Amino acid sequence: MNYQELADKIIDYVGGQENIGGLTHCATRLRFNLKDETKAQTQKIKDTTGVMGAVSKGGQYQVIIGSDVGSVYKEILKKVPALDGPRETPENDNRNVAAKVIDTITGIFTPILPAITAAGMLKAVLSLLVVFKLIDKTGQTYIIIDFMADAAFYFLPILLAASSAQKFRTNMYLAMMLGGVLLHPNFIAMVNVIKTSGKGSIHLFGLPISPVTYGSSVIPIILTVWFMSYVEPIADRVSPKVIKFFSKPLLTIAIVGTVSLVIIGPFGYLISDAISTGIKALEEFSPWLVPTIIGSFTPLFVATGTHYGLVPIGINNRMAAGYDTVIYPGMLASNLGQGAASLAVGLKSKDSTIKQLAASAGLTGLFGITEPALYGINLRFKTPLYAAMVGGGLGGLFMGISRVKNFTGGAPGLLTLPSYIGNDTLKYLYLACIGSAISIVIAFVVSYILYKDPIVEVAPEVENDVTTAPTSAIGDIVNVATPVKGEVITLKAVADGMFSEEILGKGFAIKPVEGIVYAPFSGVITAVFDSKHAIGLTSDTGVELLIHVGIDTVQLNGEGYEYAVTKGQQVALGDKLITFDLASISEKGYDTVVPVVVTNSSDFGDIITLTKALSEPGEEVMKVIR
């Protein structure tokens, strides 16, 4: 692969150098912060050799490259050296709060993951040496390897201070100094004296300081550096120019250090403790629930970039309790399920291109990097995705029931199974291996059974301006009508990647002008929801359709929606399905667009949709061809 040529194309297709506000990368993706995402030519990027896909999620424009992403990243930096530094935030940043939070978490935790992974694997090796009695826990070898591994965890606040400073665009070295303040031996000694004696208190100019330690903590330092990003510019403005060199850092550290010890640190500690307590309570109530959910739905979390919101929870669990029983075990089951599902496609497919890609992506997925399998195979053909979700869910269920403990983290995959060694026992490693086997076997078998190579279409012939159907259109044709009065648009115009990227399936969308949903064909109601914002129905010929009224409207909890039908009810074309308060939903700030998606698109040879400025319910706008 010519990395320089690929880098040039990507820079051009994302809108040129001047449109790039920032760039980072993870194991498989280039993560752009674009000033104007409308300038990005997504289809051209997807069609570029060497690119597996592109998606806008989590406040970032992500280009999926695969294992070569580091090489492409370096070539882009050669072309745009200014990107090798603090990220530039676009002035017209109109992302929602959730997108900004996910982008922030991603930017803070991605740079430190190599250190956390190295420390975790070193811990796993140390546990193996102890279990097999190759070293003595009282010997110097054990002690030295142990503190080498503990270094990244103990000094985690300093690592996070550095990455947080880059994300919040403030002085990295002052931020790291603040991390050192929270970890200073004298402060820890003062805290230990109070905890040991049960008496006394700590004060700074009469201000009380909570006697808590921050080694291995996550939230306090992130909040501290975020606060510093606001204080430092103020210190810069109030400092006289002639003494700014020392007055600016003095004011910054004095103010932020004090507020951190008195307010922010204790507050962040309470948040961390609350998360840990909540996870423990959930674990006691239903230990299988969260690992099952994560095992099943992590592919969708990864597709939308929201999985980075789970990583800090897993890290916080390990820092607070010494192990994690919910996040990493569930992710392990999911990643192995994805890899196995892709491998099954590679074994069954008769298409040499698909076979090679699926086999390569599947192996990568088993080792913990799932994007090549997710975007190259599973989302593309759908049935491997379903298989991965089933296998991952059942594997996560087993790990949850058996309370598998992850002690050191790392990219969830076969290579990090040693991270389940801890407490001087191999018990959790054995259980993790069993859960992994469940995910792999079930996902592989289901994927192998369900997968079918795509039908190769023959180009249509044009005679006298009349287009005849391709050969794949011969057979059953299901006509789908407009279920809502309004403007018919393409799914790509929907501001939700789950629909615009056709992750759920192919179809169309409607900008409604009235609040009634009608049956677009005759069939049976197969899915209703407590929130009443969507409905699923299946035609007599097997077309499974999802009608989703609005984006993120599940948060309304049914307010403004009413069903006119029940699950299992037979309906005819034109029957009323849902009524909804269009004006009220819009006033609450929700996008009222109505995506209409064929969720089993892979079962059909072709799906043809039309767009129309104004369509009445009952007008045919889509043909689903067997």
Protein Blocks (a to p, Z undefined) as FASTA:
>chain_A
ZZklmmmmmmmmnnpjklpgbdcddfkbccdddfblmlpcfklmmmpghiabdcdeehia
cddfbjmlmmmmmmmmmmmmmlnccddddfklcbdfklmmmmmmmmmmmmmmmmmmmmmm
mmmmmmmmmmnopacfkbmklmmmmmmmmmmmmmmmmmmmmmmmmmnopafklmmmmmmm
mmgmklmmmmmmmmmnopacddeehiacddddfehiaklmmmmmmmmmmmmmmmmmmpcf
klmmmmmmmmmmmmmmmmmmmmmmmmmmmmmmmmmmmmmmmmmmmmmlmmmmmmmmmmmm
mmnopmmmmmmmmmmmmmmnopafklmmmmmmmmmmmmmmmmmmmmmpmbfklmmmmmmm
mmmmmnopaklmmmmmmmmnommmmmmmmmmmmmmmmmmmnopacfkgpaddfklmmmmg
ghhiaklmmmmmmmmmmmmmmmmmmmmmmpccdddddddddeehiacddfklgccddddd
dfbgcddddfklpccfklmnomnogcdddddfbdcdcdfbdcddfbdcfklpaccdddfk
opacdddedehklmnnopapacfbdehiacdehiafbdcdfklmmmnopafbdcdddfkl
mmpfbdcddddfbdcehiacbdcdZZ
